[in-house]
Amino acid sequence: MSAHDCRDVSPSDVFPATGSADAAPAPATGVRKIPFLIRRDGTWLYRGSPVTRKAMLCMFSSMLTRDSEGTYWLKTPMESGVIQVEDVPYIAVEMDFRGSCGRHQTLCFRTNMDELVCVGPEHPIACDWDRPLDECGAIPYVRVRNGEGDFPIQARISRSVHFELAALAVQGHVEGKPCLGVWSQDCFFPLSRQP
């Protein structure tokens, strides 16, 4: 799937005209709410029904942003509004790596919206890695792009891709604590405590 597969969809095909009942302002705040929900599994719902056309999903995801308070917005040339996201809007569903192993490799993810993200300083992996070993493992996320404030737009790394990352993990130290992590573009990203 490439960006040109989204060419046949325009915002006017999907969004109602401003002032319609489908995109009513939120009570008391005046913020317009668009009835979208992105589930934890990556499914986009509009008024409770799944959106299944990949071209529409590509278009929606390209217009997604996040404000300085962490709220997700869908901003089109015609209107904008708040949408609900259960966890994060993307899932990293595939991984590839280039170069030699270790510090000189580059890890790349493909999201469920077919965006490619190469892990490095601009697209770091983040997780709550410093947890006791008897607790469940931390869930890793990768930054897809910046929001409009301090909150990035991220992709959760799927379980199968997480297993692939774990296979590439090497020993390292972060803040003086031993851990396991991966290298990409000469940056180390911790994934878990050292067992």
For each residue, the residues with C-beta under 8 A, 3 or more apart:
1: 5 54 58 114
2: 5 114
3: 6 58
4: 7
5: 1 2 54 55 58
6: 3 9 55 58 59 62
7: 4 55
8: 55
9: 6 13 14 53 55 56 58 59
10: 13 14 59
11: 14 15 59 63 76 77 78
12: 15 78
13: 9 10
14: 9 10 11 56 59 60
15: 11 12 23 34 76 78 79
16: 20 21 22 23
17: 20 78
18: 23 78 79
19:
20: 16 17 23 24
21: 16 24
22: 16 34 35 47
23: 15 16 18 20 32 33 34 35 79 81
24: 20 21 32 33
25: 29 30 31 32 33
26: 29 30 31 32 33 82
27:
28:
29: 25 26
30: 25 26
31: 25 26 81 82
32: 23 24 25 26 79 80 81 82
33: 23 24 25 26 81 82 83
34: 15 22 23 74 81 82 83
35: 22 23 46 47 48
36: 44 45 46 60 74 83 84
37: 44 45 48 83 84 85 86
38: 42 43 44 45 72 83 84 85 86 89
39: 42 43 44 45 86
40: 86 87 156
41: 91
42: 38 39 90 91 112
43: 38 39 50
44: 36 37 38 39 50 51 57 60
45: 36 37 38 39 48 49 50 51
46: 35 36 49 51
47: 22 35
48: 35 37 45
49: 45 46
50: 43 44 45
51: 44 45 46 56 57 60
52:
53: 9 56 57
54: 1 5 57 58
55: 5 6 7 8 9 58 59
56: 9 14 51 53 59 60
57: 44 51 53 54 60 61 113
58: 1 3 5 6 9 54 55 61 62 113 114
59: 6 9 10 11 14 55 56 62 63
60: 14 36 44 51 56 57 63 64 74
61: 57 58 64 89 90 113 115
62: 6 58 59
63: 11 59 60 74 75 76
64: 60 61 72 73 74 83 89 153
65: 72 73 75 147 148 153
66: 70 71 72 73 147 148 149 151 152 153
67: 70 71 73 147 148 149 151
68: 147 148 149 150 151
69: 149 151
70: 66 67 147 149 151
71: 66 67 82
72: 38 64 65 66 82 83 84 85 89
73: 64 65 66 67 80 81 82 83
74: 34 36 60 63 64 80 81 83
75: 63 65 80
76: 11 15 63 79 80
77: 11
78: 11 12 15 17 18
79: 15 18 23 32 76
80: 32 73 74 75 76
81: 23 31 32 33 34 73 74
82: 26 31 32 33 34 71 72 73
83: 33 34 36 37 38 64 72 73 74
84: 36 37 38 72
85: 37 38 72 88 89
86: 37 38 39 40
87: 40 156
88: 85 91 141 153 154 155 156
89: 38 61 64 72 85 153 155
90: 42 61 111 112 113 115 144 153 154 155 156
91: 41 42 88 111 112 155 156 157 158
92: 95 109 110 111 117 142 155 156 157 158 161
93: 109 110 111 112 158 160 161
94: 109 110 161
95: 92 107 108 109 110 161 164 165
96: 107 108 110
97: 105 106 107 108 168 184
98: 105 106 108
99: 104 105 106
100: 104 105
101: 104 105 168
102: 105 170 183
103: 183 186
104: 99 100 101 183 186
105: 97 98 99 100 101 102 168 183 184
106: 97 98 99 118 119 120 184 185
107: 95 96 97 118 119 165 168 182 184
108: 95 96 97 98 116 117 118 119
109: 92 93 94 95 116 117 118 119 142 155 157 161
110: 92 93 94 95 96 114 115 116 117
111: 90 91 92 93 114 115 116 117 144 155
112: 42 90 91 93 155
113: 57 58 61 90
114: 1 2 58 110 111
115: 61 90 110 111 144
116: 108 109 110 111
117: 92 108 109 110 111 123 142 143 144 155
118: 106 107 108 109 123 184 185
119: 106 107 108 109 123 124 125 142 182 184 185 187 189
120: 106 123 124 184 185 186 187
121: 124 185 187
122: 143
123: 117 118 119 120 142 143 144
124: 119 120 121 142 143 187 189
125: 119 140 141 142 157 165 182 184 189 191
126: 140 141 142 143 154 189
127: 138 139 140 141 190 191
128: 131 138 139
129: 138 174 179 181 190 191 192 193
130: 174 177 179 190 193
131: 128 135 137 138 192 193
132: 135 193
133: 193 195
134:
135: 131 132
136:
137: 131 192
138: 127 128 129 131 191 192
139: 127 128 156 157 162
140: 125 126 127 156 157 162 165 191
141: 88 125 126 127 154 155 156 157
142: 92 109 117 119 123 124 125 126 154 155 157
143: 117 122 123 124 126 146 152 153 154
144: 90 111 115 117 123 152 153 154 155
145: 152 153
146: 143 152 153
147: 65 66 67 68 70 150 151 152 153
148: 65 66 67 68
149: 66 67 68 69 70
150: 68 147
151: 66 67 68 69 70 147
152: 66 143 144 145 146 147
153: 64 65 66 88 89 90 143 144 145 146 147
154: 88 90 126 141 142 143 144
155: 88 89 90 91 92 109 111 112 117 141 142 144
156: 40 87 88 90 91 92 139 140 141
157: 91 92 109 125 139 140 141 142 161 162 165
158: 91 92 93 161 162
159: 162 163
160: 93 163 164
161: 92 93 94 95 109 157 158 164 165
162: 139 140 157 158 159 165 166
163: 159 160 166 167
164: 95 160 161 167 168
165: 95 107 125 140 157 161 162 168 169 182 191
166: 162 163 169 180 191
167: 163 164
168: 97 101 105 107 164 165 182
169: 165 166 180 181 182 191 192
170: 102 180 181 182 183
171: 178 179 180 194
172: 178 179 180 181 188 190
173: 176 177 178 179
174: 129 130 177 179 181 188 190
175:
176: 173
177: 130 173 174 193 194
178: 171 172 173 193 194
179: 129 130 171 172 173 174 190 191 192 193 194
180: 166 169 170 171 172 190 191 192 193 194 195
181: 129 169 170 172 174 188 189 190 191 192
182: 107 119 125 165 168 169 170 188 189 191
183: 102 103 104 105 170 186 187 188 189
184: 97 105 106 107 118 119 120 125 187 189
185: 106 118 119 120 121
186: 103 104 120 183
187: 119 120 121 124 183 184
188: 172 174 181 182 183
189: 119 124 125 126 181 182 183 184
190: 127 129 130 172 174 179 180 181
191: 125 127 129 138 140 165 166 169 179 180 181 182
192: 129 131 137 138 169 179 180 181 195
193: 129 130 131 132 133 177 178 179 180
194: 171 177 178 179 180
195: 133 180 192
